[in-house]
Amino acid sequence: MSNDNDPRSKSGGGTTEEPESAKSRDVDLVVYGATGFVGRLVAGHLAEHAPEGVRLGLAGRNRGRLEEIRDGLGAGAADWPILVADAADDASLDALARSARVVISTVGPYARYGLPLVRACAEAGTDYVDLTGEVLFHRESIDRYHETAVRTGARIVHSCGFDSVPSDLGVYRLHRRVAEDGAGELTDTTLVVSDLRGGISGGTVDSLRMQIDAMKKDKQARRTGLSPYSLSPDSATEPDLGRQSDAAIVRGADIAPGLGGFLAPFFMGPYNTRVVRRSAALLGHAYGRRFRYREVMAVGSSSLSLVPAAAVTAGMGGLVAGLGFGPTRALLDRVLPAPGDGSGEKARANGRFAVDVYATTSTGAHYRSRVAAHGDPGYAATAVMLGESALALALDRAAAPEAAGVLTPATGIGQPLAERLRSRGFTLDVARR
């Protein structure tokens, strides 16, 4: 695993100043992949909620389709510039990165299409946000472009959707409150998905397929995918906390008093946990040297909940195994959503999520933070999270952490993102129990 990847390590302690090269760009924000399902949702959110005076643009391969999207966004978007760029054309990506202060990428799977744009933004000193939940892509982005981004002052902030804003901000804000209270450091910390209603993204399924294929073919990719510290700056400096499983059934009473039943592994936990552990390391292990983190989901509060918890666990393992075996993959592909598919407007509006992060501190204190929102987590809520992440980088840079490089939502944006999401109706609370 590469080392020396602290966000401040190559920039004299980091800076909240925007790179000089980014101060005279044509647009403040550009949505790359605006003709895709999530790209259209993000563009719509920005058209409705971006403050007056923010210069917005749309980017992608097809000018005609981009103009159709722009025409559907209302009169306020009529003069948004169109930028034609293709993941297979480095020159077009360089031009895109040089034209904007912040680039929003919704073009996945990121392992297939994402790295050229990360390179362009890192070299141009352009801030960047995306939706990735792909650990192998994230790792390669760190290894190739972290130091370049530190040198230019760019903030490359991956995973600014449901992967992994609720997890990362939930723990980050918990840490801040514990520190303010002088209650020690975080130790055993568990995120519980207590409410979840929404569809499965076809893009997420396609990303899973690609990662399974890569891990089957390459031993190093398999080791990276399985390591709990696969996104850490330097795994050799991580504390030895014993085995950390992302696929275990957990008793609620072992997490917090009064939490009943058994809880199943959360299917996004294997990625989210690594993002949170990277944040902890980039912050100098400020969460605590005995910080242990896992994610689970509620399936009922009685002793009988062991049955659905076991079923969920088996189902997750079966899906991965099925996608890794040719004949069963062909069958699964007939029923799983295809890339580009998305939920309808009514389903997006009726979706919701709530996650509770429970922690015990080194002084024995107990805390809980909650992140919750209305809207389909993978689509409606994610569009808000991604759009507000980009707005925070463009407008609230001075209030964000001092950092540059390949970062996480907590280390690259932090509290300004929490405040923006709260203004959009998200719940972000922390309480001592």
C-alpha positions as CSV (number, residue, x, y, z in Angstrom):
1,M,0.0,0.0,0.0
2,S,1.4,3.4,-0.8
3,N,2.4,5.8,1.9
4,D,2.9,9.5,2.5
5,N,-0.6,10.3,1.4
6,D,-1.7,12.6,4.1
7,P,-3.6,15.4,2.5
8,R,-1.2,18.0,3.9
9,S,2.0,16.1,3.4
10,K,3.1,17.8,0.2
11,S,1.6,21.3,0.6
12,G,3.2,22.7,3.7
13,G,0.3,21.9,5.9
14,G,-2.5,22.3,3.3
15,T,-4.4,25.4,2.4
16,T,-7.9,26.7,2.2
17,E,-6.8,29.0,-0.6
18,E,-8.1,28.1,-4.0
19,P,-5.3,27.5,-6.5
20,E,-4.5,30.6,-8.6
21,S,-5.1,28.6,-11.8
22,A,-8.7,28.0,-10.8
23,K,-9.7,31.5,-10.0
24,S,-10.4,32.6,-13.6
25,R,-12.3,29.7,-15.0
26,D,-15.2,29.9,-17.4
27,V,-17.7,28.2,-15.0
28,D,-17.9,27.4,-11.3
29,L,-19.4,24.0,-11.6
30,V,-19.8,21.6,-14.5
31,V,-21.8,18.3,-14.5
32,Y,-20.0,15.7,-16.5
33,G,-22.3,12.9,-17.6
34,A,-25.3,15.2,-17.6
35,T,-27.3,13.0,-20.0
36,G,-27.2,10.0,-17.7
37,F,-29.9,9.3,-15.2
38,V,-28.1,10.6,-12.1
39,G,-26.4,13.4,-14.1
40,R,-29.8,14.7,-15.0
41,L,-31.0,14.7,-11.4
42,V,-27.9,16.5,-10.3
43,A,-28.3,19.1,-13.0
44,G,-31.9,19.6,-12.0
45,H,-31.0,20.0,-8.4
46,L,-28.4,22.7,-9.2
47,A,-30.8,24.5,-11.6
48,E,-33.3,24.8,-8.7
49,H,-31.0,25.4,-5.7
50,A,-27.7,26.8,-6.8
51,P,-27.4,30.4,-5.5
52,E,-27.8,33.2,-8.0
53,G,-24.5,34.1,-9.7
54,V,-23.1,30.6,-9.7
55,R,-21.9,29.8,-13.2
56,L,-23.0,26.3,-14.2
57,G,-22.3,24.1,-17.2
58,L,-23.1,20.7,-18.7
59,A,-20.6,18.3,-20.2
60,G,-20.7,14.9,-22.0
61,R,-20.1,13.3,-25.4
62,N,-23.2,14.4,-27.3
63,R,-23.9,18.1,-27.7
64,G,-27.4,17.5,-29.0
65,R,-28.5,15.5,-26.0
66,L,-26.9,17.9,-23.6
67,E,-28.8,20.8,-25.2
68,E,-32.0,18.8,-24.8
69,I,-31.2,18.3,-21.1
70,R,-30.5,22.1,-20.7
71,D,-33.7,23.0,-22.5
72,G,-35.6,20.9,-19.9
73,L,-34.1,22.7,-17.0
74,G,-36.0,26.0,-17.4
75,A,-35.2,29.5,-18.4
76,G,-32.5,29.9,-15.8
77,A,-30.4,27.3,-17.5
78,A,-30.8,28.7,-21.0
79,D,-27.3,30.2,-21.1
80,W,-25.5,27.4,-19.4
81,P,-22.5,26.5,-21.6
82,I,-22.2,23.0,-23.2
83,L,-18.8,21.4,-23.0
84,V,-18.2,18.3,-25.2
85,A,-15.8,15.8,-23.6
86,D,-15.2,12.1,-23.8
87,A,-13.5,9.7,-21.4
88,A,-11.5,8.3,-24.3
89,D,-10.2,11.8,-25.4
90,D,-7.6,13.2,-23.0
91,A,-7.5,16.6,-24.8
92,S,-11.2,17.1,-24.3
93,L,-10.9,16.2,-20.6
94,D,-8.0,18.6,-20.1
95,A,-10.1,21.3,-21.7
96,L,-13.0,20.5,-19.4
97,A,-10.9,20.5,-16.3
98,R,-9.3,23.8,-17.2
99,S,-12.7,25.4,-17.8
100,A,-14.2,24.8,-14.4
101,R,-13.5,25.3,-10.8
102,V,-15.3,22.1,-9.7
103,V,-16.2,19.1,-11.9
104,I,-19.0,16.8,-10.9
105,S,-18.6,13.3,-12.5
106,T,-21.5,11.0,-12.7
107,V,-19.9,8.8,-15.4
108,G,-19.4,5.2,-14.2
109,P,-18.3,2.5,-13.7
110,Y,-15.5,4.7,-12.6
111,A,-12.9,1.9,-13.1
112,R,-13.8,2.0,-16.8
113,Y,-14.3,5.7,-17.4
114,G,-13.1,7.7,-14.3
115,L,-9.3,7.8,-14.1
116,P,-8.6,10.1,-17.1
117,L,-10.9,12.8,-15.7
118,V,-9.3,12.5,-12.2
119,R,-5.9,12.9,-13.8
120,A,-7.1,16.0,-15.8
121,C,-8.5,17.6,-12.7
122,A,-5.5,16.8,-10.5
123,E,-3.1,18.3,-13.0
124,A,-5.3,21.4,-13.6
125,G,-5.8,22.2,-9.9
126,T,-9.5,21.6,-10.3
127,D,-11.7,20.3,-7.5
128,Y,-13.7,17.1,-8.3
129,V,-16.5,15.1,-6.8
130,D,-18.1,11.8,-7.8
131,L,-20.4,9.0,-6.7
132,T,-18.0,6.1,-6.7
133,G,-18.4,3.1,-4.5
134,E,-15.6,1.2,-6.2
135,V,-12.7,0.4,-3.9
136,L,-10.3,-0.6,-6.7
137,F,-10.9,2.7,-8.6
138,H,-10.5,4.7,-5.4
139,R,-7.3,3.0,-4.5
140,E,-5.8,3.5,-8.0
141,S,-6.9,7.2,-7.9
142,I,-4.9,7.6,-4.7
143,D,-1.8,5.8,-5.9
144,R,-1.7,7.7,-9.2
145,Y,-2.9,11.2,-8.5
146,H,-2.9,12.0,-4.8
147,E,0.5,13.7,-4.9
148,T,-0.3,15.6,-8.1
149,A,-3.4,17.0,-6.5
150,V,-1.6,18.0,-3.4
151,R,1.0,19.8,-5.5
152,T,-1.7,21.7,-7.6
153,G,-4.1,22.2,-4.6
154,A,-6.9,20.2,-6.1
155,R,-9.4,18.4,-3.9
156,I,-10.4,15.1,-5.5
157,V,-13.3,14.1,-3.3
158,H,-14.7,10.6,-4.1
159,S,-17.9,9.0,-2.8
160,C,-20.2,12.1,-2.4
161,G,-23.5,10.2,-2.6
162,F,-25.2,7.6,-0.5
163,D,-21.8,6.0,-0.8
164,S,-20.4,7.4,1.5
165,V,-21.6,10.8,2.8
166,P,-24.0,9.5,5.6
167,S,-21.3,7.1,6.9
168,D,-18.4,9.6,6.6
169,L,-20.2,12.7,7.9
170,G,-22.0,10.6,10.6
171,V,-18.7,9.5,12.2
172,Y,-16.9,12.8,11.5
173,R,-19.5,14.8,13.3
174,L,-19.6,12.3,16.2
175,H,-15.9,12.7,16.6
176,R,-16.2,16.5,16.6
177,R,-18.9,16.4,19.4
178,V,-16.9,13.9,21.5
179,A,-13.8,16.2,21.2
180,E,-15.8,19.3,22.1
181,D,-17.2,17.5,25.2
182,G,-13.7,16.3,26.3
183,A,-15.1,12.8,26.4
184,G,-12.0,11.0,25.0
185,E,-11.7,9.3,21.7
186,L,-13.9,7.0,19.7
187,T,-13.5,3.2,20.3
188,D,-16.2,0.7,19.2
189,T,-18.3,2.5,16.6
190,T,-21.2,1.0,14.6
191,L,-23.4,2.4,11.9
192,V,-26.9,1.0,12.0
193,V,-29.1,1.4,8.9
194,S,-32.4,1.8,10.7
195,D,-34.6,2.8,7.8
196,L,-34.1,2.3,4.1
197,R,-36.5,2.6,1.2
198,G,-35.2,2.9,-2.4
199,G,-34.2,1.1,-5.6
200,I,-30.9,-0.5,-6.6
201,S,-28.9,1.4,-9.1
202,G,-28.0,-0.4,-12.4
203,G,-24.7,1.5,-12.3
204,T,-24.0,0.1,-8.8
205,V,-24.6,-3.5,-10.0
206,D,-22.3,-2.9,-13.1
207,S,-19.6,-1.6,-10.8
208,L,-19.9,-4.7,-8.7
209,R,-19.5,-6.9,-11.8
210,M,-16.3,-5.1,-12.8
211,Q,-14.8,-5.4,-9.3
212,I,-15.6,-9.1,-9.1
213,D,-14.0,-9.6,-12.5
214,A,-10.9,-7.7,-11.5
215,M,-10.5,-9.5,-8.2
216,K,-10.8,-12.9,-9.9
217,K,-8.1,-12.1,-12.4
218,D,-5.6,-10.3,-10.2
219,K,-4.2,-11.3,-6.7
220,Q,-3.2,-7.8,-5.8
221,A,-6.7,-6.5,-6.7
222,R,-8.2,-9.3,-4.5
223,R,-5.9,-8.4,-1.6
224,T,-6.9,-4.7,-2.0
225,G,-10.6,-5.5,-2.2
226,L,-10.5,-7.6,1.0
227,S,-8.2,-5.5,3.2
228,P,-10.1,-3.4,5.8
229,Y,-7.5,-0.7,5.3
230,S,-7.4,-0.8,1.5
231,L,-7.9,3.0,1.2
232,S,-5.7,4.0,4.0
233,P,-2.7,6.2,3.3
234,D,-0.3,3.7,4.8
235,S,-1.7,0.4,6.1
236,A,1.5,-0.2,8.1
237,T,0.6,2.7,10.4
238,E,-2.9,1.5,11.1
239,P,-3.5,0.2,14.7
240,D,-3.6,-3.6,15.2
241,L,-7.2,-4.1,16.2
242,G,-7.6,-7.8,15.3
243,R,-9.9,-9.1,12.7
244,Q,-12.5,-6.6,11.4
245,S,-15.3,-8.3,9.5
246,D,-17.7,-6.5,7.2
247,A,-20.0,-9.4,6.9
248,A,-20.9,-10.4,10.4
249,I,-24.3,-10.7,12.1
250,V,-24.4,-8.6,15.3
251,R,-26.6,-8.6,18.3
252,G,-28.2,-5.2,18.9
253,A,-27.5,-5.3,22.6
254,D,-23.8,-5.6,21.8
255,I,-24.0,-2.2,20.0
256,A,-26.1,-0.2,22.4
257,P,-28.3,-0.8,25.4
258,G,-31.9,-1.1,24.3
259,L,-31.1,-2.0,20.7
260,G,-33.0,-5.2,20.2
261,G,-32.7,-8.2,17.8
262,F,-30.0,-9.2,15.4
263,L,-28.6,-7.0,12.7
264,A,-27.4,-8.1,9.3
265,P,-24.3,-6.8,7.4
266,F,-25.1,-3.7,5.3
267,F,-24.4,-4.4,1.7
268,M,-22.6,-1.0,1.2
269,G,-20.6,-1.5,4.4
270,P,-17.5,-3.1,2.7
271,Y,-16.9,0.1,0.8
272,N,-18.2,2.7,3.3
273,T,-16.1,1.3,6.2
274,R,-12.9,1.8,4.1
275,V,-13.8,5.4,3.3
276,V,-14.4,6.1,7.0
277,R,-11.1,4.5,7.9
278,R,-9.3,6.6,5.3
279,S,-10.8,9.7,6.8
280,A,-9.6,8.6,10.3
281,A,-6.1,8.1,9.0
282,L,-6.0,11.4,6.9
283,L,-7.0,13.2,10.1
284,G,-3.9,11.8,11.9
285,H,-6.0,9.1,13.6
286,A,-7.8,11.8,15.5
287,Y,-10.8,9.4,15.9
288,G,-8.6,7.3,18.3
289,R,-6.0,4.6,18.1
290,R,-8.7,2.1,19.2
291,F,-11.3,3.2,16.7
292,R,-13.1,0.2,15.3
293,Y,-15.8,0.7,12.8
294,R,-18.5,-1.5,11.1
295,E,-21.9,-1.1,9.4
296,V,-25.0,-3.2,9.8
297,M,-28.7,-2.9,9.0
298,A,-31.8,-3.6,11.1
299,V,-34.1,-6.5,10.0
300,G,-36.3,-6.6,13.1
301,S,-36.1,-6.2,16.9
302,S,-37.1,-9.6,18.2
303,S,-35.0,-12.8,18.7
304,L,-36.5,-14.1,15.5
305,S,-34.6,-11.4,13.6
306,L,-31.7,-13.8,13.5
307,V,-33.5,-15.6,10.6
308,P,-33.8,-12.6,8.2
309,A,-30.3,-11.5,9.3
310,A,-28.9,-14.8,8.2
311,A,-31.0,-14.7,5.0
312,V,-29.6,-11.2,4.2
313,T,-26.0,-12.4,4.8
314,A,-26.5,-15.5,2.7
315,G,-28.1,-13.4,-0.1
316,M,-25.2,-11.0,-0.2
317,G,-22.7,-13.9,-0.5
318,G,-24.9,-15.5,-3.1
319,L,-25.1,-12.4,-5.2
320,V,-21.3,-12.0,-5.2
321,A,-20.8,-15.7,-6.0
322,G,-23.5,-15.6,-8.7
323,L,-22.0,-12.6,-10.5
324,G,-18.6,-14.3,-10.4
325,F,-19.8,-17.5,-12.2
326,G,-20.7,-17.2,-15.9
327,P,-24.0,-19.3,-16.1
328,T,-25.5,-17.7,-12.9
329,R,-24.4,-14.2,-14.0
330,A,-26.3,-14.6,-17.2
331,L,-29.4,-15.4,-15.2
332,L,-28.9,-12.6,-12.7
333,D,-28.3,-10.1,-15.5
334,R,-31.9,-10.8,-16.7
335,V,-33.4,-9.6,-13.4
336,L,-30.9,-7.1,-12.1
337,P,-31.2,-3.4,-13.2
338,A,-29.1,-2.5,-16.2
339,P,-26.7,0.5,-16.3
340,G,-28.5,3.7,-16.8
341,D,-31.8,2.4,-15.3
342,G,-33.3,4.4,-12.5
343,S,-36.5,4.7,-10.5
344,G,-39.5,6.7,-11.4
345,E,-40.4,10.1,-10.1
346,K,-42.9,8.8,-7.5
347,A,-40.5,6.1,-6.2
348,R,-37.7,8.7,-5.9
349,A,-40.0,11.0,-3.9
350,N,-41.3,8.2,-1.6
351,G,-37.8,6.9,-0.8
352,R,-36.0,7.6,2.5
353,F,-33.1,6.6,4.7
354,A,-31.9,6.9,8.3
355,V,-28.6,5.8,9.7
356,D,-27.6,5.9,13.4
357,V,-24.0,5.8,14.4
358,Y,-23.4,4.4,17.9
359,A,-20.1,4.9,19.7
360,T,-18.4,4.3,23.0
361,T,-15.6,6.6,23.9
362,S,-12.3,5.9,25.7
363,T,-13.8,7.4,28.8
364,G,-16.8,5.1,28.7
365,A,-19.3,7.7,27.4
366,H,-21.9,6.7,24.8
367,Y,-23.0,8.8,21.8
368,R,-25.2,8.5,18.8
369,S,-25.3,10.5,15.6
370,R,-28.1,10.4,13.0
371,V,-28.1,11.2,9.3
372,A,-31.5,10.9,7.6
373,A,-33.3,12.3,4.6
374,H,-36.4,11.8,2.4
375,G,-35.9,10.7,-1.2
376,D,-34.6,7.5,-2.8
377,P,-31.1,7.2,-1.3
378,G,-29.5,6.1,-4.5
379,Y,-31.1,8.7,-6.7
380,A,-33.0,11.7,-5.2
381,A,-31.0,12.0,-2.0
382,T,-27.7,11.2,-3.8
383,A,-28.3,14.0,-6.3
384,V,-28.7,16.4,-3.4
385,M,-25.6,15.1,-1.6
386,L,-23.4,15.3,-4.8
387,G,-24.7,18.7,-5.9
388,E,-24.3,20.2,-2.4
389,S,-20.8,18.7,-2.2
390,A,-19.8,20.6,-5.3
391,L,-21.4,23.8,-4.1
392,A,-19.5,23.6,-0.8
393,L,-16.2,23.2,-2.7
394,A,-17.0,26.2,-4.9
395,L,-18.5,28.5,-2.3
396,D,-17.4,27.4,1.2
397,R,-13.8,26.5,0.6
398,A,-12.5,28.8,3.4
399,A,-14.6,26.9,6.0
400,A,-13.6,23.4,4.8
401,P,-10.6,21.5,6.2
402,E,-7.2,22.5,5.1
403,A,-6.4,19.8,2.6
404,A,-5.6,18.8,-0.9
405,G,-5.2,15.5,-2.7
406,V,-7.4,12.5,-3.0
407,L,-9.8,13.0,-0.1
408,T,-13.1,11.9,1.4
409,P,-16.2,13.9,2.1
410,A,-15.2,14.4,5.7
411,T,-11.6,15.4,5.0
412,G,-12.2,17.3,1.8
413,I,-15.4,19.2,2.7
414,G,-16.5,18.4,6.3
415,Q,-18.8,20.7,8.2
416,P,-19.8,23.0,5.3
417,L,-21.3,20.0,3.6
418,A,-23.2,19.1,6.8
419,E,-24.6,22.6,7.0
420,R,-25.7,22.6,3.4
421,L,-27.4,19.2,3.7
422,R,-29.3,20.4,6.8
423,S,-30.5,23.4,4.8
424,R,-31.9,21.0,2.2
425,G,-33.9,19.1,4.8
426,F,-31.5,16.4,5.9
427,T,-31.3,15.4,9.6
428,L,-27.8,15.5,11.0
429,D,-27.9,15.2,14.8
430,V,-25.4,14.2,17.5
431,A,-26.4,13.4,21.1
432,R,-24.9,11.9,24.2
433,R,-26.8,8.9,25.5
